[in-house]
Amino acid sequence: MKAVLCKALGPARNLVLEEVESPVPKKNEILLEVHAAGVNFPDTLIIEGKYQFQPPLPFSPGGEAAGIVRAVGEKVSTLKVGDRVMALTGWGSFAEEVAVPAYNAIPIPAQMDFSSAAAFGMTYGTSMHALQQRGQLKAGETLLVLGASGGVGLAAVEIGKAMGARVIAAASSAEKLAVAKAAGADELINYSEHSLKDEIKRLTGGNGADVIYDPVGGDLFDQAVRGIAWNGRLLVVGFASGRIPELPVNLALLKGAAVLGVFWGAFAQRQPADNAANFQQLFTWYAEGKLKPLVSQSFELAQAGAAIDVLGQRKAVGKLVVTMR
Ligand SMILES: NC(=O)c1ccc[n+]([C@@H]2O[C@H](COP(=O)([O-])OP(=O)(O)OC[C@H]3O[C@@H](n4cnc5c(N)ncnc54)[C@H](OP(=O)(O)O)[C@@H]3O)[C@@H](O)[C@H]2O)c1
């Protein structure tokens, strides 16, 4: 089978496409024939050796995939050969086949194509967990989403609307904000042109946002935290800006606010029943047309490095997908 390989840690242009042995699934694993793989921010980090998990070299990047089960290990009872599934792999998805533990794969709804499925699990799974279990977002509350046209950000906009919140989308350009608007955002903030803190105050009549969803960190976190409402919840999702911010905790005291960490991968592993319930709700909203995963660009397998570059250079909107077949 063909696989894109990271043979030495470094930039995406160093990735190579090679012929390698097909993986053999272990007792608890499935062998997935990959039809499409989603590109996510961790792919930019893992090839540089900057992510929290580091597979031994050489490895294929690609944290999630969608495709068809071609073989199952002897202890797998939940899936069978021929099933269409989406899977969280961590790495290994930028390849024609990948072996993955069965508990990390779930069946794809009949009406969802492989490309949408490859763009779904990580982003919607993360944002659902963030807004449901961590933020406890309620209908009528105000949700501020930073990086609102990105993978997890755009999913948070759609889920926020599905949960009945008033959604303020914040992003760095008019083009990116148009994407968030099309996904249902009620208000828009261009933080390249306006002060994020001032705009939050203006749009909330001085009250601030009840829930702030932050996958960006850095300077935007510093501003956003000053625009949180009384009893507000600040969701720490990621640090796409490259800087892990620090919080003067008097701000939490003054607003009676909570700072909540979001780690969807660990949640899915530790609370599988809650994660399954989240996906049931997500698939219901998908069937109702409330969630529309946006695949803005598709790349062939040989171009997976180019896809990682587009994301890392802050040029992606919605999701980028690598298609194998
Ligand atoms: N906690 C979890 O469980 C979890 C799960 C998945 C992902 N994440 C994290 O969430 C973050 C976003 O992931 P994603 O896959 O949604 O990425 P993405 O599609 O690239 O979106 C990231 C957004 O961040 C903004 N951004 C600001 N400064 C940036 C910079 N220097 N470089 C790139 N983007 C920048 C961009 O929007 P603007 O240009 O509009 O600012 C971009 O749309 C990452 O840090 C990722 O590790 C966390």
The ligand as a Gaussian input file, in Angstrom:
#p B3LYP/6-31G(d) Opt

LIG

0 1
 N       -8.523000      20.162000      23.143000
 C       -8.815000      19.261000      22.245000
 O       -9.328000      18.187000      22.545000
 C       -8.515000      19.597000      20.811000
 C       -9.016000      18.800000      19.766000
 C       -8.743000      19.194000      18.447000
 C       -7.981000      20.335000      18.207000
 N       -7.484000      21.052000      19.258000
 C       -6.671000      22.254000      19.060000
 O       -7.484000      23.283000      18.539000
 C       -6.678000      24.163000      17.784000
 C       -7.302000      24.371000      16.420000
 O       -7.274000      23.161000      15.681000
 P       -7.943000      23.076000      14.212000
 O       -7.642000      21.718000      13.696000
 O       -9.327000      23.556000      14.266000
 O       -7.017000      24.126000      13.423000
 P       -7.379000      25.160000      12.257000
 O       -8.444000      24.612000      11.388000
 O       -6.080000      25.548000      11.649000
 O       -7.991000      26.425000      13.030000
 C       -7.189000      27.207000      13.872000
 C       -7.624000      28.656000      13.786000
 O       -6.770000      29.380000      14.673000
 C       -6.562000      30.683000      14.179000
 N       -5.144000      31.063000      14.330000
 C       -4.688000      32.127000      15.003000
 N       -3.367000      32.204000      14.954000
 C       -2.946000      31.170000      14.210000
 C       -1.665000      30.725000      13.783000
 N       -0.534000      31.378000      14.120000
 N       -1.588000      29.630000      13.012000
 C       -2.708000      28.956000      12.655000
 N       -3.966000      29.333000      13.056000
 C       -4.075000      30.437000      13.813000
 C       -6.975000      30.687000      12.704000
 O       -8.098000      31.554000      12.595000
 P       -7.891000      33.121000      12.349000
 O       -6.953000      33.294000      11.182000
 O       -9.276000      33.551000      12.044000
 O       -7.347000      33.678000      13.631000
 C       -7.432000      29.254000      12.411000
 O       -8.630000      29.226000      11.683000
 C       -5.285000      23.548000      17.743000
 O       -4.472000      24.169000      18.728000
 C       -5.533000      22.104000      18.078000
 O       -4.402000      21.464000      18.643000
 C       -7.746000      20.702000      20.532000

